């Protein structure tokens, strides 16, 4: 065990050195240099203020804020003996006692579908969950007409996986004036990195905005990405980065292009809804996430309650589940 620990220690030290060498420009105290580059090549960095109590009350009178999120879980073993549960929730601040849930269940046991490869199965899962979330948002607009909808994740995900129902949501938002915003907790874009490598050829490989922006923006600072460098703009979206708490991590914001003029106001709303000492996610999104989550314990309890014991154990209890 000692030799194993020693080997792991050495390998971790190698990884640490490699990261420091790759990101020397970022890690070696060049914060102002990097900020100047971003201001010149990516977009302006501005400090924003949270909404005043009067502004926030005004939004509530205009329909409030709706948060949308989804969750999925799976029980069982290998194909076809598994069951998947999908759930989406749209919850509006003005109608907290009236949550809008949508759900779907999938199992190959009754569909007789052929086994798919892992990549195809993952795509199907994304399609099911994204479609449910978009449908929940549409239902919220139809029933409650919120001022703005905050989706948990980048809008491009819904464009890719939700198909025509996503186009329906976008059109509905434009027709009703409902502002549609995506909140990106884990940034995966590389807009800044691609621009940076043109000026600093010593930077190699993929460099993502997440690590570049870590601790770079100050609390309450917003970076609006210029349309000329945005990879999302041709697909109909405008984007920004915001440090919404004292955590050094930055979150991303997406908005449909026709509503680009509301992006700063939506950033101020997100800042207002985010506790200063949190990880940077609006409290309302966290509330929706908690309410819609399908935990392993909940999954097991539902299957045991609503499936016959024989059906449950015959089809959906794996060998791993039987281990004591």
ZADO-669910 format. One record per residue (C-alpha): residue number from 1; residue in one letter; x, y, z. Coordinates in nm, 4 decimals. Layout:
+------+------+----------+----------+----------+
| resi | resn |       c1 |       c2 |       c3 |
+------+------+----------+----------+----------+
|  NUM |    A |        X |        Y |        Z |
...
+------+------+----------+----------+----------+
//
This chain:
+------+------+----------+----------+----------+
| resi | resn |       c1 |       c2 |       c3 |
+------+------+----------+----------+----------+
|    1 |    X |   0.0000 |   0.0000 |   0.0000 |
|    2 |    X |   0.2932 |   0.2320 |   0.0738 |
|    3 |    X |   0.4347 |   0.1847 |  -0.2799 |
|    4 |    X |   0.0929 |   0.2558 |  -0.4298 |
|    5 |    X |   0.0619 |   0.5786 |  -0.2316 |
|    6 |    X |   0.4108 |   0.6791 |  -0.3329 |
|    7 |    X |   0.3311 |   0.6211 |  -0.6994 |
|    8 |    X |   0.0105 |   0.8210 |  -0.6769 |
|    9 |    X |   0.1931 |   1.1048 |  -0.5045 |
|   10 |    X |   0.4535 |   1.1180 |  -0.7828 |
|   11 |    X |   0.1893 |   1.1118 |  -1.0576 |
|   12 |    X |  -0.0093 |   1.3891 |  -0.8904 |
|   13 |    X |   0.3041 |   1.6021 |  -0.8668 |
|   14 |    X |   0.3644 |   1.5475 |  -1.2405 |
|   15 |    X |   0.0067 |   1.6553 |  -1.3167 |
|   16 |    X |   0.0487 |   1.9634 |  -1.0982 |
|   17 |    X |   0.3669 |   2.0663 |  -1.2799 |
|   18 |    X |   0.2094 |   2.0087 |  -1.6220 |
|   19 |    X |  -0.0899 |   2.2267 |  -1.5330 |
|   20 |    X |   0.1347 |   2.5045 |  -1.4037 |
|   21 |    X |   0.3401 |   2.4954 |  -1.7237 |
|   22 |    X |   0.0325 |   2.4989 |  -1.9486 |
|   23 |    X |  -0.1394 |   2.7796 |  -1.7608 |
|   24 |    X |   0.1643 |   2.9874 |  -1.6668 |
|   25 |    X |   0.0077 |   3.3005 |  -1.8161 |
|   26 |    X |  -0.2950 |   3.2545 |  -1.5923 |
|   27 |    X |  -0.1356 |   3.1239 |  -1.2736 |
|   28 |    X |   0.1693 |   3.3500 |  -1.2569 |
|   29 |    X |  -0.0022 |   3.6675 |  -1.1453 |
|   30 |    X |  -0.0911 |   3.8165 |  -1.4839 |
|   31 |    X |  -0.4450 |   3.9083 |  -1.3805 |
|   32 |    X |  -0.4386 |   4.2675 |  -1.5067 |
|   33 |    X |  -0.2697 |   4.1637 |  -1.8295 |
|   34 |    X |  -0.5422 |   3.9074 |  -1.8912 |
|   35 |    X |  -0.8188 |   4.1516 |  -1.7980 |
|   36 |    X |  -0.6797 |   4.4055 |  -2.0445 |
|   37 |    X |  -0.6727 |   4.1408 |  -2.3169 |
|   38 |    X |  -1.0339 |   4.0395 |  -2.2474 |
|   39 |    X |  -1.1507 |   4.4014 |  -2.2455 |
|   40 |    X |  -0.9868 |   4.4617 |  -2.5829 |
|   41 |    X |  -1.0653 |   4.1320 |  -2.7575 |
|   42 |    X |  -1.3698 |   3.9724 |  -2.5922 |
|   43 |    X |  -1.5978 |   4.2381 |  -2.4457 |
|   44 |    X |  -1.6289 |   4.5105 |  -2.1864 |
|   45 |    X |  -1.6129 |   4.4303 |  -1.8173 |
|   46 |    X |  -1.8525 |   4.6406 |  -1.6127 |
|   47 |    X |  -1.9638 |   4.6371 |  -1.2511 |
|   48 |    X |  -2.3382 |   4.6012 |  -1.2105 |
|   49 |    X |  -2.5695 |   4.6710 |  -0.9196 |
|   50 |    X |  -2.8387 |   4.4384 |  -0.7855 |
|   51 |    X |  -3.1987 |   4.5353 |  -0.8428 |
|   52 |    X |  -3.3511 |   4.7667 |  -0.5867 |
|   53 |    X |  -3.6402 |   4.6396 |  -0.3748 |
|   54 |    X |  -3.8714 |   4.8585 |  -0.5844 |
|   55 |    X |  -3.7414 |   4.7101 |  -0.9104 |
|   56 |    X |  -3.7741 |   4.3578 |  -0.7757 |
|   57 |    X |  -4.1305 |   4.4240 |  -0.6604 |
|   58 |    X |  -4.2075 |   4.5609 |  -1.0060 |
|   59 |    X |  -4.0923 |   4.2369 |  -1.1687 |
|   60 |    X |  -4.3088 |   4.0397 |  -0.9294 |
|   61 |    X |  -4.6125 |   4.2468 |  -1.0317 |
|   62 |    X |  -4.5324 |   4.1746 |  -1.3965 |
|   63 |    X |  -4.5522 |   3.7992 |  -1.3423 |
|   64 |    X |  -4.2531 |   3.7114 |  -1.1270 |
|   65 |    X |  -3.9679 |   3.4786 |  -1.2079 |
|   66 |    X |  -4.0042 |   3.1181 |  -1.3185 |
|   67 |    X |  -3.7246 |   2.8678 |  -1.2620 |
|   68 |    X |  -3.7076 |   2.5541 |  -1.4763 |
|   69 |    X |  -3.4953 |   2.2467 |  -1.4110 |
|   70 |    X |  -3.5050 |   1.8731 |  -1.4704 |
|   71 |    X |  -3.3775 |   1.5543 |  -1.3153 |
|   72 |    X |  -3.3456 |   1.1883 |  -1.4080 |
|   73 |    X |  -3.2473 |   0.8638 |  -1.2416 |
|   74 |    X |  -3.2109 |   0.5012 |  -1.3359 |
|   75 |    X |  -3.2584 |   0.1709 |  -1.1574 |
|   76 |    X |  -3.1721 |  -0.1808 |  -1.2618 |
|   77 |    X |  -2.8852 |  -0.3365 |  -1.4504 |
|   78 |    X |  -2.7865 |  -0.3825 |  -1.8108 |
|   79 |    X |  -3.0145 |  -0.3747 |  -2.1157 |
|   80 |    X |  -3.3048 |  -0.4357 |  -2.1118 |
|   81 |    X |  -3.3511 |  -0.4695 |  -1.7372 |
|   82 |    X |  -3.3479 |  -0.1068 |  -1.6328 |
|   83 |    X |  -3.6009 |   0.1708 |  -1.5851 |
|   84 |    X |  -3.5405 |   0.5448 |  -1.6205 |
|   85 |    X |  -3.7480 |   0.8223 |  -1.4661 |
|   86 |    X |  -3.7432 |   1.1798 |  -1.5985 |
|   87 |    X |  -3.8967 |   1.4818 |  -1.4285 |
|   88 |    X |  -3.9102 |   1.8538 |  -1.5061 |
|   89 |    X |  -4.0359 |   2.1365 |  -1.2857 |
|   90 |    X |  -4.1360 |   2.4940 |  -1.3618 |
|   91 |    X |  -4.1853 |   2.6953 |  -1.0420 |
|   92 |    X |  -4.2916 |   3.0606 |  -1.0450 |
|   93 |    X |  -4.2274 |   3.3018 |  -0.7584 |
|   94 |    X |  -4.5840 |   3.4318 |  -0.7764 |
|   95 |    X |  -4.7326 |   3.0797 |  -0.7636 |
|   96 |    X |  -4.5097 |   2.8900 |  -0.5254 |
|   97 |    X |  -4.7985 |   2.6662 |  -0.4209 |
|   98 |    X |  -4.8664 |   2.5636 |  -0.7805 |
|   99 |    X |  -4.5602 |   2.3776 |  -0.9139 |
|  100 |    X |  -4.5810 |   2.2522 |  -1.2713 |
|  101 |    X |  -4.4370 |   1.9014 |  -1.2974 |
|  102 |    X |  -4.3964 |   1.6910 |  -1.6100 |
|  103 |    X |  -4.2687 |   1.3333 |  -1.6009 |
|  104 |    X |  -4.1764 |   1.0463 |  -1.8291 |
|  105 |    X |  -4.0691 |   0.6865 |  -1.7721 |
|  106 |    X |  -3.8710 |   0.4646 |  -2.0061 |
|  107 |    X |  -3.7801 |   0.0967 |  -1.9974 |
|  108 |    X |  -3.6842 |  -0.1317 |  -2.2882 |
|  109 |    X |  -3.8726 |  -0.4135 |  -2.1107 |
|  110 |    X |  -4.2014 |  -0.2925 |  -2.2628 |
|  111 |    X |  -4.0785 |  -0.1031 |  -2.5695 |
|  112 |    X |  -3.8912 |  -0.3965 |  -2.7279 |
|  113 |    X |  -3.6361 |  -0.1530 |  -2.8662 |
|  114 |    X |  -3.2976 |  -0.2846 |  -2.9715 |
|  115 |    X |  -3.0049 |  -0.2109 |  -2.7469 |
|  116 |    X |  -2.8315 |   0.1150 |  -2.8394 |
|  117 |    X |  -2.4672 |   0.2040 |  -2.8038 |
|  118 |    X |  -2.3692 |   0.4254 |  -2.5116 |
|  119 |    X |  -2.3438 |   0.7445 |  -2.7149 |
|  120 |    X |  -2.6889 |   0.6998 |  -2.8650 |
|  121 |    X |  -2.8437 |   0.6184 |  -2.5262 |
|  122 |    X |  -2.6918 |   0.9347 |  -2.3774 |
|  123 |    X |  -2.8346 |   1.1389 |  -2.6642 |
|  124 |    X |  -3.1792 |   0.9907 |  -2.6055 |
|  125 |    X |  -3.1592 |   1.0768 |  -2.2355 |
|  126 |    X |  -3.0651 |   1.4345 |  -2.3185 |
|  127 |    X |  -3.3535 |   1.4599 |  -2.5633 |
|  128 |    X |  -3.6075 |   1.3302 |  -2.3128 |
|  129 |    X |  -3.4945 |   1.5598 |  -2.0319 |
|  130 |    X |  -3.4474 |   1.8718 |  -2.2435 |
|  131 |    X |  -3.7857 |   1.8163 |  -2.4080 |
|  132 |    X |  -3.9606 |   1.7876 |  -2.0705 |
|  133 |    X |  -3.7955 |   2.1037 |  -1.9375 |
|  134 |    X |  -3.8956 |   2.3034 |  -2.2457 |
|  135 |    X |  -4.2530 |   2.1741 |  -2.2260 |
|  136 |    X |  -4.2654 |   2.2745 |  -1.8584 |
|  137 |    X |  -4.1500 |   2.6260 |  -1.9510 |
|  138 |    X |  -4.4180 |   2.6495 |  -2.2208 |
|  139 |    X |  -4.6844 |   2.5391 |  -1.9750 |
|  140 |    X |  -4.5663 |   2.7989 |  -1.7222 |
|  141 |    X |  -4.6014 |   3.0777 |  -1.9784 |
|  142 |    X |  -4.9442 |   2.9594 |  -2.0846 |
|  143 |    X |  -5.0738 |   2.9375 |  -1.7282 |
|  144 |    X |  -4.8826 |   3.2012 |  -1.5320 |
|  145 |    X |  -4.7205 |   3.4452 |  -1.7790 |
|  146 |    X |  -4.4005 |   3.5077 |  -1.5776 |
|  147 |    X |  -4.1865 |   3.8108 |  -1.6512 |
|  148 |    X |  -3.8767 |   3.5952 |  -1.7032 |
|  149 |    X |  -3.7867 |   3.2272 |  -1.7200 |
|  150 |    X |  -3.4536 |   3.1081 |  -1.5811 |
|  151 |    X |  -3.3493 |   2.7763 |  -1.7349 |
|  152 |    X |  -3.0903 |   2.5657 |  -1.5540 |
|  153 |    X |  -2.8228 |   2.5364 |  -1.8223 |
|  154 |    X |  -2.7155 |   2.6925 |  -2.1486 |
|  155 |    X |  -2.9851 |   2.7589 |  -2.4068 |
|  156 |    X |  -2.7881 |   2.5883 |  -2.6814 |
|  157 |    X |  -2.8526 |   2.2543 |  -2.5092 |
|  158 |    X |  -3.2247 |   2.2929 |  -2.5650 |
|  159 |    X |  -3.1698 |   2.4000 |  -2.9232 |
|  160 |    X |  -2.9760 |   2.0799 |  -2.9879 |
|  161 |    X |  -3.1896 |   1.8306 |  -2.7977 |
|  162 |    X |  -3.5440 |   1.9703 |  -2.7801 |
|  163 |    X |  -3.6013 |   2.0272 |  -3.1523 |
|  164 |    X |  -3.9296 |   2.1816 |  -3.2638 |
|  165 |    X |  -4.0645 |   2.2228 |  -2.9114 |
|  166 |    X |  -3.7711 |   2.4541 |  -2.8409 |
|  167 |    X |  -3.8614 |   2.6676 |  -3.1411 |
|  168 |    X |  -4.2146 |   2.6803 |  -3.0026 |
|  169 |    X |  -4.0868 |   2.8094 |  -2.6674 |
|  170 |    X |  -3.8712 |   3.0775 |  -2.8299 |
|  171 |    X |  -4.1618 |   3.1973 |  -3.0426 |
|  172 |    X |  -4.3927 |   3.1986 |  -2.7413 |
|  173 |    X |  -4.1434 |   3.4069 |  -2.5396 |
|  174 |    X |  -4.1113 |   3.6566 |  -2.8226 |
|  175 |    X |  -4.4897 |   3.6771 |  -2.8659 |
|  176 |    X |  -4.5625 |   3.7249 |  -2.4940 |
|  177 |    X |  -4.2533 |   3.9306 |  -2.4058 |
|  178 |    X |  -4.1373 |   3.6676 |  -2.1571 |
|  179 |    X |  -3.7588 |   3.6948 |  -2.1207 |
|  180 |    X |  -3.5774 |   3.3630 |  -2.1593 |
|  181 |    X |  -3.2419 |   3.3191 |  -1.9855 |
|  182 |    X |  -3.0081 |   3.0233 |  -1.9414 |
|  183 |    X |  -2.7971 |   2.9996 |  -1.6240 |
|  184 |    X |  -2.4738 |   2.8075 |  -1.6809 |
|  185 |    X |  -2.3188 |   2.6842 |  -1.3574 |
|  186 |    X |  -2.0350 |   2.4858 |  -1.5134 |
|  187 |    X |  -1.8918 |   2.6839 |  -1.8051 |
|  188 |    X |  -1.7568 |   2.4675 |  -2.0880 |
|  189 |    X |  -1.6998 |   2.7264 |  -2.3617 |
|  190 |    X |  -1.3584 |   2.8284 |  -2.4928 |
|  191 |    X |  -1.4264 |   3.1713 |  -2.6442 |
|  192 |    X |  -1.1516 |   3.3523 |  -2.4522 |
|  193 |    X |  -0.9006 |   3.0714 |  -2.4929 |
|  194 |    X |  -0.9340 |   3.0624 |  -2.8707 |
|  195 |    X |  -0.8707 |   3.4357 |  -2.8934 |
|  196 |    X |  -0.5876 |   3.4154 |  -2.6416 |
|  197 |    X |  -0.3967 |   3.1478 |  -2.8349 |
|  198 |    X |  -0.3785 |   3.3763 |  -3.1375 |
|  199 |    X |  -0.1706 |   3.6253 |  -2.9396 |
|  200 |    X |   0.0114 |   3.3742 |  -2.7182 |
|  201 |    X |   0.1178 |   3.0748 |  -2.9311 |
|  202 |    X |   0.2918 |   2.9201 |  -2.6302 |
|  203 |    X |  -0.0537 |   2.8263 |  -2.5014 |
|  204 |    X |  -0.1359 |   2.4784 |  -2.6302 |
|  205 |    X |  -0.4415 |   2.2540 |  -2.6328 |
|  206 |    X |  -0.7919 |   2.3376 |  -2.5195 |
|  207 |    X |  -0.8204 |   2.6279 |  -2.2783 |
|  208 |    X |  -1.1635 |   2.6825 |  -2.1341 |
|  209 |    X |  -1.3308 |   2.9979 |  -2.0102 |
|  210 |    X |  -1.3939 |   2.8348 |  -1.6720 |
|  211 |    X |  -1.0272 |   2.8298 |  -1.5742 |
|  212 |    X |  -0.9430 |   3.1605 |  -1.7410 |
|  213 |    X |  -1.2157 |   3.3451 |  -1.5543 |
|  214 |    X |  -1.1462 |   3.1853 |  -1.2143 |
|  215 |    X |  -1.0863 |   3.4803 |  -0.9809 |
|  216 |    X |  -1.0415 |   3.7153 |  -1.2767 |
|  217 |    X |  -1.3676 |   3.9040 |  -1.2454 |
|  218 |    X |  -1.4435 |   4.0860 |  -0.9240 |
|  219 |    X |  -1.7676 |   4.0354 |  -0.7377 |
|  220 |    X |  -2.0570 |   4.1986 |  -0.9314 |
|  221 |    X |  -1.8562 |   4.2286 |  -1.2526 |
|  222 |    X |  -2.0220 |   4.1363 |  -1.5815 |
|  223 |    X |  -1.8459 |   4.0513 |  -1.9073 |
|  224 |    X |  -2.0709 |   4.0979 |  -2.2111 |
|  225 |    X |  -1.9306 |   3.8950 |  -2.5002 |
|  226 |    X |  -1.9024 |   4.0835 |  -2.8287 |
|  227 |    X |  -2.1101 |   3.9373 |  -3.1098 |
|  228 |    X |  -1.8003 |   3.9242 |  -3.3321 |
|  229 |    X |  -1.6300 |   3.6634 |  -3.1107 |
|  230 |    X |  -1.9327 |   3.4757 |  -2.9751 |
|  231 |    X |  -1.9769 |   3.1254 |  -3.1105 |
|  232 |    X |  -2.3396 |   3.1255 |  -2.9980 |
|  233 |    X |  -2.4487 |   3.4418 |  -3.1761 |
|  234 |    X |  -2.4834 |   3.2701 |  -3.5180 |
|  235 |    X |  -2.7204 |   3.0211 |  -3.3499 |
|  236 |    X |  -2.9391 |   3.3001 |  -3.2151 |
|  237 |    X |  -2.8051 |   3.3619 |  -2.8636 |
|  238 |    X |  -2.6120 |   3.6304 |  -2.6795 |
|  239 |    X |  -2.3930 |   3.5458 |  -2.3827 |
|  240 |    X |  -2.2210 |   3.6969 |  -2.0832 |
|  241 |    X |  -2.0126 |   3.5944 |  -1.7832 |
|  242 |    X |  -2.0931 |   3.7107 |  -1.4309 |
|  243 |    X |  -1.9280 |   3.6789 |  -1.0941 |
|  244 |    X |  -2.2424 |   3.6707 |  -0.8867 |
|  245 |    X |  -2.0913 |   3.5879 |  -0.5473 |
|  246 |    X |  -1.7629 |   3.6165 |  -0.3606 |
|  247 |    X |  -1.6758 |   3.2665 |  -0.4817 |
|  248 |    X |  -1.3993 |   3.2969 |  -0.7452 |
|  249 |    X |  -1.6022 |   3.0910 |  -0.9909 |
|  250 |    X |  -1.7900 |   3.2681 |  -1.2713 |
|  251 |    X |  -2.1263 |   3.1657 |  -1.4141 |
|  252 |    X |  -2.2514 |   3.2060 |  -1.7692 |
|  253 |    X |  -2.5699 |   3.3658 |  -1.8977 |
|  254 |    X |  -2.7455 |   3.2995 |  -2.2289 |
|  255 |    X |  -3.0356 |   3.4949 |  -2.3755 |
|  256 |    X |  -3.2104 |   3.4661 |  -2.7111 |
|  257 |    X |  -3.0734 |   3.7174 |  -2.9603 |
|  258 |    X |  -3.4022 |   3.9059 |  -3.0028 |
|  259 |    X |  -3.3905 |   3.9860 |  -2.6281 |
|  260 |    X |  -3.0222 |   4.0841 |  -2.6154 |
|  261 |    X |  -3.1137 |   4.4294 |  -2.4859 |
|  262 |    X |  -3.2337 |   4.2677 |  -2.1614 |
|  263 |    X |  -2.9075 |   4.0825 |  -2.0909 |
|  264 |    X |  -2.7650 |   4.3337 |  -1.8434 |
|  265 |    X |  -3.0980 |   4.3614 |  -1.6614 |
|  266 |    X |  -3.1150 |   3.9817 |  -1.6381 |
|  267 |    X |  -2.7602 |   3.9770 |  -1.5010 |
|  268 |    X |  -2.8696 |   4.2261 |  -1.2348 |
|  269 |    X |  -3.1655 |   4.0004 |  -1.1550 |
|  270 |    X |  -2.9387 |   3.6953 |  -1.1204 |
|  271 |    X |  -2.7037 |   3.8964 |  -0.8981 |
|  272 |    X |  -2.9989 |   3.9986 |  -0.6809 |
|  273 |    X |  -3.1218 |   3.6399 |  -0.6451 |
|  274 |    X |  -2.7774 |   3.5007 |  -0.5580 |
|  275 |    X |  -2.6566 |   3.4986 |  -0.1953 |
|  276 |    X |  -2.3210 |   3.6739 |  -0.1678 |
|  277 |    X |  -2.1573 |   3.3847 |   0.0199 |
|  278 |    X |  -2.2906 |   3.1119 |  -0.2103 |
|  279 |    X |  -2.1342 |   2.9249 |  -0.5025 |
|  280 |    X |  -2.2842 |   3.1801 |  -0.7413 |
|  281 |    X |  -2.6136 |   3.0188 |  -0.8405 |
|  282 |    X |  -2.9445 |   3.2088 |  -0.8033 |
|  283 |    X |  -3.1339 |   3.0881 |  -0.4975 |
|  284 |    X |  -3.4513 |   3.0276 |  -0.6999 |
|  285 |    X |  -3.2654 |   2.7882 |  -0.9323 |
|  286 |    X |  -3.1300 |   2.6007 |  -0.6292 |
|  287 |    X |  -3.4815 |   2.5741 |  -0.4861 |
|  288 |    X |  -3.6174 |   2.4318 |  -0.8121 |
|  289 |    X |  -3.3209 |   2.1952 |  -0.8383 |
|  290 |    X |  -3.3882 |   2.0607 |  -0.4895 |
|  291 |    X |  -3.7606 |   2.0160 |  -0.5550 |
|  292 |    X |  -3.7181 |   1.8342 |  -0.8868 |
|  293 |    X |  -3.4283 |   1.6089 |  -0.7818 |
|  294 |    X |  -3.4950 |   1.2354 |  -0.8065 |
|  295 |    X |  -3.2646 |   1.0836 |  -0.5467 |
|  296 |    X |  -3.1643 |   0.7170 |  -0.5354 |
|  297 |    X |  -3.3725 |   0.6751 |  -0.2204 |
|  298 |    X |  -3.6765 |   0.8333 |  -0.3860 |
|  299 |    X |  -3.6291 |   0.6170 |  -0.6953 |
|  300 |    X |  -3.6118 |   0.2979 |  -0.4893 |
|  301 |    X |  -3.9136 |   0.3996 |  -0.2824 |
|  302 |    X |  -4.1285 |   0.4731 |  -0.5890 |
|  303 |    X |  -4.0473 |   0.1449 |  -0.7578 |
|  304 |    X |  -4.1097 |  -0.0571 |  -0.4423 |
|  305 |    X |  -4.4428 |   0.1171 |  -0.3847 |
|  306 |    X |  -4.5915 |   0.1255 |  -0.7330 |
|  307 |    X |  -4.4543 |  -0.1936 |  -0.8886 |
|  308 |    X |  -4.5508 |  -0.5428 |  -0.7798 |
|  309 |    X |  -4.2728 |  -0.6939 |  -0.5724 |
|  310 |    X |  -4.2250 |  -0.9734 |  -0.8233 |
|  311 |    X |  -4.2059 |  -0.7326 |  -1.1168 |
|  312 |    X |  -3.9609 |  -0.5077 |  -0.9344 |
|  313 |    X |  -3.7212 |  -0.7838 |  -0.8323 |
|  314 |    X |  -3.7464 |  -0.9807 |  -1.1572 |
|  315 |    X |  -3.6787 |  -0.6891 |  -1.3906 |
|  316 |    X |  -3.5192 |  -0.3976 |  -1.2079 |
|  317 |    X |  -3.3011 |  -0.5234 |  -0.9221 |
|  318 |    X |  -2.9427 |  -0.5705 |  -1.0380 |
|  319 |    X |  -2.6847 |  -0.8036 |  -0.8893 |
|  320 |    X |  -2.5044 |  -0.5027 |  -0.7431 |
|  321 |    X |  -2.8256 |  -0.3992 |  -0.5623 |
|  322 |    X |  -2.8393 |  -0.7435 |  -0.3993 |
|  323 |    X |  -2.4963 |  -0.7110 |  -0.2395 |
|  324 |    X |  -2.5077 |  -0.6811 |   0.1354 |
+------+------+----------+----------+----------+
//
